[in-house]
Amino acid sequence: MSRITIANPDLSTTQRTKLTASIAKTGTALAVQNSTGFVADDYVVVGNMGNETTELRKVASAANINLITVDALVMDHPVNTLVSKIDYNQIKVYSSATQSGTYSLLATIDITVDNPAGTRYDDAAGTSSTWYKVKYFNSTTSALSDFSSAVLATGFTQKSRKAMIDDVSMLVNDKENQYISREEIGEKLNLQQQTWWLSPYTKRDSVKTSNIVTAASVNYIELPTDLDKLKDDYSVRYNYKEGTTTDEWYCLRIIPKAEWYERFGDNLSSDSDELEYCAIDDTTSPKRLLLGPTPVTASLPITVEYYCKPTDLVNDSDETICPIGRVLTLPVAAEILLVRGEMDKSDRLSKMANALVLGEVSHVGTKGGSFKMKYRKQRGSGRFKGGSVEND
């Protein structure tokens, strides 16, 4: 069985008002500061999202400027209780065996507004490898949101957009996002990610490996869209198989694009897949890896090691390329606290962030020796053959 927790809709930017008088359970008439923006058949959240007494109710009418009539309440609510419009009252839960597969509807459940973590759903048939997506649903108007991003049953990682926004909200003591919305925090995280990536301490952590394949009689392959530049002179490795079932990996020699065009610009191909050279064409989008000579066979594996560039975190499941989320969340939280006038706490978080980035605090990808790969030239060939991997 998989128990998943679904984030409730963000109410930080929705229509809001407050009670001007307390109301007891079973009551229906909410005396409010201003009912403008609320209409019949809307849904409202009475109380702060996540509080034990908070409840979701349907609006019967809001014709009076200082009165909203709702379905009978089940809890008591004091004066100044927050009343927020919510666009949806239910969640449709979908699942798939794979991240990019077809998602089938599992259930439609009511949104639970008194749980700080969100709305929970138990999937009896779910496993740790099951993927989920959800849509918010309004059972009165049939309004349906777009699909959420896909999330594995094991949940969001610490480097995901959602987890980092939660961390910032906690660090600034604003878990309900009354002071700053989740969208604003997300924008600040994207800016901080760009700042981190441009720092001199970044390149040690932003190395990725991509496995791509050749196409028959095509003298290039498209590179990953997040490629910034190749890691080093031995970053392109080619799985060469000639008359044997044993894989042999060779490093292609990286040459300037002008030299590649001089050698192979006429799309020269050999009688076999004797790839020896490559170059980067950065005039296309995505960038291309130019191959020489042109490969004869399709689907020959090529591995590329490269420094990646970050992409904006848009969906909750999007993950930063930064090796640990707090490298981003600490300075964002410090910035928010500084604007809020909490100088001492802001300074403390800034120092923690600097210590983390400089490696004074151990974390994955910061401490430990670097790796290098030895290469020997294959006898009688212009190719380079990969050797062993050592730890300095």
C-alpha positions as CSV (number, residue, x, y, z in Angstrom):
1,M,0.0,0.0,0.0
2,S,1.1,3.6,-0.7
3,R,0.1,6.5,1.4
4,I,0.5,9.7,-0.5
5,T,0.0,13.3,0.8
6,I,-1.3,15.8,-1.7
7,A,-0.5,19.5,-1.3
8,N,-3.7,21.5,-0.9
9,P,-4.4,24.5,-3.3
10,D,-2.4,27.6,-2.5
11,L,-4.6,30.2,-0.8
12,S,-2.0,32.9,-0.4
13,T,-3.3,34.9,-3.4
14,T,-7.0,34.2,-3.2
15,Q,-9.9,36.4,-2.1
16,R,-9.9,36.8,1.7
17,T,-11.8,38.4,4.5
18,K,-12.2,38.0,8.3
19,L,-15.0,37.3,10.7
20,T,-16.2,40.4,12.6
21,A,-18.0,38.3,15.1
22,S,-17.6,34.8,16.5
23,I,-19.8,32.0,15.3
24,A,-20.7,28.7,17.0
25,K,-20.9,25.3,15.3
26,T,-24.0,24.6,13.3
27,G,-24.1,28.3,12.4
28,T,-24.5,29.3,8.8
29,A,-24.2,33.2,8.8
30,L,-20.6,34.4,8.7
31,A,-20.4,38.1,9.7
32,V,-17.4,39.4,7.7
33,Q,-15.5,42.5,7.0
34,N,-16.2,42.4,3.2
35,S,-18.0,39.7,1.1
36,T,-16.9,41.2,-2.2
37,G,-15.5,38.5,-4.4
38,F,-17.6,35.7,-2.9
39,V,-20.7,34.4,-4.6
40,A,-23.2,31.6,-4.3
41,D,-21.7,28.1,-5.0
42,D,-18.2,29.2,-4.2
43,Y,-16.3,27.2,-1.6
44,V,-14.6,28.8,1.3
45,V,-12.0,27.8,3.9
46,V,-12.9,29.0,7.4
47,G,-9.7,29.3,9.4
48,N,-6.0,29.0,8.6
49,M,-5.1,26.0,6.3
50,G,-3.8,23.2,8.5
51,N,-5.4,24.2,11.8
52,E,-7.4,21.6,13.6
53,T,-10.6,23.6,13.6
54,T,-10.4,24.7,10.0
55,E,-13.2,23.6,7.7
56,L,-14.2,23.8,4.0
57,R,-17.8,24.9,3.3
58,K,-20.0,25.8,0.3
59,V,-21.3,29.3,0.0
60,A,-25.2,29.6,-0.2
61,S,-25.2,33.4,-0.8
62,A,-23.1,36.5,-0.3
63,A,-25.6,39.3,-1.3
64,N,-25.0,41.3,1.8
65,I,-21.6,43.2,1.9
66,N,-20.9,42.0,5.4
67,L,-22.5,38.5,5.3
68,I,-21.6,35.2,3.8
69,T,-24.1,32.3,4.2
70,V,-22.6,28.9,4.1
71,D,-23.4,25.2,4.8
72,A,-23.7,24.5,8.6
73,L,-20.4,24.7,10.4
74,V,-19.1,21.8,12.5
75,M,-16.6,23.8,14.6
76,D,-16.7,27.1,16.7
77,H,-14.8,30.0,15.2
78,P,-13.7,33.2,17.0
79,V,-13.7,36.8,15.8
80,N,-11.0,37.6,13.2
81,T,-10.9,34.1,11.9
82,L,-9.7,34.1,8.3
83,V,-12.2,33.2,5.5
84,S,-10.6,32.4,2.2
85,K,-12.1,31.5,-1.2
86,I,-10.9,28.1,-2.6
87,D,-11.5,27.2,-6.2
88,Y,-11.8,23.5,-5.6
89,N,-13.3,21.2,-3.0
90,Q,-12.1,17.8,-4.2
91,I,-9.0,16.1,-5.7
92,K,-8.8,13.5,-8.5
93,V,-6.0,11.0,-8.0
94,Y,-4.4,9.2,-10.9
95,S,-1.6,6.6,-11.1
96,S,0.8,5.0,-13.6
97,A,3.4,2.3,-13.5
98,T,5.9,4.7,-15.1
99,Q,6.6,8.4,-15.0
100,S,5.7,9.0,-18.6
101,G,3.0,6.3,-18.9
102,T,-0.8,6.6,-19.1
103,Y,-2.4,7.8,-15.8
104,S,-5.6,6.2,-14.8
105,L,-8.1,7.7,-12.3
106,L,-8.0,6.0,-8.9
107,A,-10.4,8.1,-6.8
108,T,-12.0,11.5,-6.3
109,I,-11.5,12.6,-2.6
110,D,-12.5,15.6,-0.6
111,I,-9.9,18.1,0.2
112,T,-8.8,18.0,3.9
113,V,-8.1,21.5,5.1
114,D,-7.3,20.7,8.8
115,N,-4.2,18.7,8.1
116,P,-0.9,20.8,7.9
117,A,0.6,18.3,5.5
118,G,-2.2,18.3,3.0
119,T,-4.8,15.8,1.9
120,R,-3.9,12.1,2.3
121,Y,-4.9,9.2,0.1
122,D,-4.2,5.5,0.7
123,D,-3.7,3.4,-2.5
124,A,-4.1,-0.2,-1.5
125,A,-2.5,-1.4,-4.8
126,G,0.3,1.1,-4.8
127,T,4.0,0.3,-4.4
128,S,7.1,2.3,-4.0
129,S,7.5,2.4,-7.8
130,T,4.0,3.8,-8.5
131,W,3.8,7.3,-10.0
132,Y,1.0,9.7,-9.2
133,K,-0.6,12.8,-10.6
134,V,-3.6,14.8,-9.3
135,K,-6.1,17.3,-10.5
136,Y,-8.1,19.7,-8.3
137,F,-11.9,19.4,-9.0
138,N,-14.9,21.6,-8.2
139,S,-17.9,19.2,-7.8
140,T,-20.4,22.1,-8.3
141,T,-19.1,23.7,-11.4
142,S,-17.1,20.7,-12.7
143,A,-14.0,23.0,-13.0
144,L,-10.9,20.9,-13.3
145,S,-7.3,22.0,-12.9
146,D,-4.4,20.8,-15.1
147,F,-2.5,17.7,-14.1
148,S,0.1,18.2,-11.4
149,S,3.6,17.1,-12.1
150,A,4.3,13.4,-11.6
151,V,5.5,12.3,-8.2
152,L,6.8,8.9,-7.2
153,A,5.1,7.1,-4.2
154,T,8.2,7.7,-2.1
155,G,7.5,11.5,-2.3
156,F,9.4,14.6,-3.1
157,T,13.1,14.7,-2.7
158,Q,14.9,17.4,-0.6
159,K,16.0,19.0,-3.8
160,S,12.5,19.4,-5.2
161,R,10.8,22.7,-5.6
162,K,8.1,21.8,-3.2
163,A,10.5,20.6,-0.4
164,M,12.6,23.7,-0.8
165,I,9.6,26.1,-0.6
166,D,8.4,24.2,2.5
167,D,11.9,24.6,4.0
168,V,12.0,28.4,3.3
169,S,8.5,28.8,4.8
170,M,9.7,26.9,7.9
171,L,12.9,28.9,8.2
172,V,11.0,32.2,8.1
173,N,8.3,30.9,10.5
174,D,5.6,31.4,7.8
175,K,4.4,27.8,7.2
176,E,0.9,29.1,6.1
177,N,2.5,31.6,3.7
178,Q,0.7,34.6,5.2
179,Y,3.7,36.9,4.7
180,I,5.1,35.6,1.4
181,S,3.4,33.3,-1.1
182,R,4.7,30.1,-2.3
183,E,5.0,31.5,-5.8
184,E,7.2,34.3,-4.6
185,I,9.4,31.9,-2.8
186,G,9.7,29.8,-5.9
187,E,10.8,32.9,-8.0
188,K,13.4,33.7,-5.4
189,L,14.7,30.1,-5.4
190,N,15.1,30.3,-9.2
191,L,17.1,33.5,-8.9
192,Q,19.3,32.0,-6.1
193,Q,19.9,28.9,-8.3
194,Q,21.2,31.2,-11.1
195,T,23.4,33.0,-8.5
196,W,24.8,29.7,-7.2
197,W,25.5,28.4,-10.7
198,L,27.5,31.4,-11.5
199,S,29.6,31.2,-8.3
200,P,33.2,29.8,-8.4
201,Y,32.2,26.9,-6.1
202,T,29.6,25.4,-8.5
203,K,31.4,23.5,-11.2
204,R,32.6,20.8,-8.9
205,D,28.9,19.8,-8.3
206,S,27.2,20.3,-11.6
207,V,28.6,17.4,-13.7
208,K,26.1,15.2,-15.4
209,T,26.3,12.1,-17.7
210,S,24.1,11.6,-20.7
211,N,23.8,8.4,-22.8
212,I,22.9,9.2,-26.4
213,V,23.0,7.1,-29.6
214,T,24.0,7.6,-33.2
215,A,21.8,7.6,-36.3
216,A,22.9,5.8,-39.4
217,S,24.6,8.1,-42.0
218,V,24.0,11.2,-39.8
219,N,27.1,13.1,-38.8
220,Y,25.8,14.6,-35.6
221,I,23.7,13.8,-32.5
222,E,21.8,16.3,-30.4
223,L,23.2,17.1,-27.0
224,P,21.1,17.6,-23.8
225,T,19.3,20.9,-23.6
226,D,20.9,21.7,-20.2
227,L,24.5,21.3,-21.5
228,D,26.8,24.2,-20.7
229,K,30.1,22.8,-21.8
230,L,32.0,19.5,-21.9
231,K,33.7,18.4,-18.6
232,D,37.2,17.9,-20.1
233,D,39.1,16.6,-23.1
234,Y,38.0,13.0,-22.4
235,S,34.3,13.7,-21.9
236,V,33.0,12.0,-25.0
237,R,33.2,8.2,-24.9
238,Y,32.1,5.9,-27.7
239,N,31.0,2.2,-27.4
240,Y,32.8,0.7,-30.4
241,K,31.9,-2.9,-31.4
242,E,33.7,-4.4,-34.4
243,G,33.4,-8.2,-34.9
244,T,33.0,-8.9,-31.3
245,T,30.3,-9.1,-28.6
246,T,32.5,-7.4,-26.0
247,D,31.9,-3.7,-25.5
248,E,35.0,-1.5,-26.1
249,W,34.8,2.1,-25.0
250,Y,37.0,4.8,-26.7
251,C,37.4,8.5,-26.1
252,L,36.7,10.6,-29.2
253,R,39.2,13.4,-29.7
254,I,37.5,16.8,-29.3
255,I,38.6,19.3,-32.0
256,P,37.6,22.8,-32.9
257,K,34.5,23.2,-35.0
258,A,36.5,24.8,-37.9
259,E,38.9,21.8,-38.0
260,W,35.9,19.4,-38.0
261,Y,34.4,21.1,-41.0
262,E,37.7,21.1,-42.8
263,R,38.0,17.3,-42.2
264,F,34.4,16.1,-42.4
265,G,32.4,19.0,-43.8
266,D,31.5,17.0,-46.9
267,N,29.8,14.4,-44.7
268,L,32.5,11.8,-45.2
269,S,31.7,8.3,-44.0
270,S,33.9,5.2,-43.7
271,D,33.1,1.6,-44.4
272,S,32.8,0.9,-40.7
273,D,32.0,2.8,-37.5
274,E,35.6,4.1,-37.0
275,L,34.6,7.2,-35.1
276,E,37.7,9.2,-34.1
277,Y,36.8,12.9,-33.7
278,C,34.0,15.2,-32.5
279,A,33.3,18.9,-32.2
280,I,30.6,21.0,-30.6
281,D,28.2,23.0,-32.8
282,D,26.7,25.7,-30.5
283,T,24.8,27.5,-33.2
284,T,21.8,25.1,-33.0
285,S,19.3,24.6,-30.3
286,P,19.9,22.2,-28.8
287,K,23.6,22.1,-29.3
288,R,25.0,19.3,-31.5
289,L,27.9,16.9,-31.2
290,L,29.5,16.7,-34.7
291,L,30.9,13.2,-35.4
292,G,33.8,12.3,-37.7
293,P,33.7,10.3,-39.8
294,T,30.0,9.9,-40.2
295,P,28.8,6.7,-38.4
296,V,27.4,3.9,-40.7
297,T,25.4,2.2,-38.0
298,A,22.4,3.5,-36.0
299,S,22.1,3.2,-32.2
300,L,25.8,3.1,-31.3
301,P,26.0,4.4,-27.7
302,I,27.9,7.5,-26.9
303,T,28.4,8.8,-23.3
304,V,28.9,12.5,-22.7
305,E,30.1,14.0,-19.4
306,Y,29.3,17.7,-19.1
307,Y,28.7,20.7,-16.9
308,C,25.0,21.4,-16.9
309,K,23.2,24.7,-16.6
310,P,20.1,25.0,-14.4
311,T,16.6,25.3,-15.6
312,D,13.9,27.1,-13.8
313,L,11.9,25.1,-11.2
314,V,8.3,25.3,-12.3
315,N,6.6,22.2,-11.0
316,D,6.6,20.9,-7.4
317,S,8.6,17.8,-8.5
318,D,11.3,19.8,-10.4
319,E,14.7,19.3,-8.9
320,T,17.6,21.7,-8.7
321,I,21.0,20.6,-10.0
322,C,22.5,22.0,-6.8
323,P,23.7,19.1,-4.7
324,I,21.8,20.1,-1.6
325,G,18.7,22.2,-1.3
326,R,19.8,24.3,1.7
327,V,22.5,25.9,-0.4
328,L,19.5,27.7,-2.0
329,T,17.0,27.8,0.7
330,L,19.2,29.4,3.4
331,P,20.0,32.6,1.5
332,V,16.4,32.9,0.2
333,A,15.2,32.7,3.8
334,A,17.9,35.2,4.9
335,E,16.8,37.7,2.2
336,I,13.1,37.4,3.3
337,L,14.0,37.9,7.0
338,L,16.2,40.9,6.2
339,V,13.3,42.6,4.4
340,R,11.1,41.7,7.4
341,G,13.6,43.4,9.7
342,E,14.8,40.3,11.5
343,M,18.5,41.2,11.2
344,D,20.1,38.8,13.6
345,K,18.3,35.7,12.3
346,S,19.0,36.8,8.7
347,D,22.7,37.2,9.5
348,R,22.8,33.7,11.1
349,L,21.2,32.0,8.1
350,S,23.6,33.9,5.7
351,K,26.6,32.6,7.6
352,M,25.2,29.0,7.6
353,A,24.7,29.3,3.8
354,N,28.3,30.6,3.2
355,A,29.7,27.8,5.3
356,L,27.8,25.2,3.3
357,V,28.9,26.6,-0.1
358,L,32.5,27.0,1.0
359,G,32.7,23.4,2.1
360,E,33.2,24.2,5.8
361,V,30.1,22.0,6.5
362,S,30.3,18.5,5.0
363,H,27.6,17.6,2.5
364,V,27.2,15.3,-0.5
365,G,29.3,16.5,-3.4
366,T,31.5,18.9,-1.4
367,K,33.9,16.8,0.6
368,G,36.2,14.1,-0.7
369,G,38.8,13.8,-3.3
370,S,38.3,14.4,-7.0
371,F,38.2,11.6,-9.6
372,K,40.4,11.3,-12.7
373,M,40.5,8.9,-15.5
374,K,43.6,7.6,-17.2
375,Y,43.8,7.0,-20.9
376,R,46.1,5.1,-23.1
377,K,46.4,5.4,-26.8
378,Q,45.4,2.3,-28.6
379,R,48.2,0.9,-30.7
380,G,47.9,1.6,-34.4
381,S,44.9,3.9,-34.0
382,G,44.2,7.6,-33.6
383,R,41.5,6.7,-31.0
384,F,42.0,6.9,-27.2
385,K,41.0,3.9,-25.2
386,G,39.6,4.4,-21.6
387,G,41.6,3.0,-18.7
388,S,40.9,2.8,-15.0
389,V,39.2,5.2,-12.6
390,E,41.2,6.4,-9.6
391,N,40.4,8.5,-6.6
392,D,43.0,11.2,-5.7
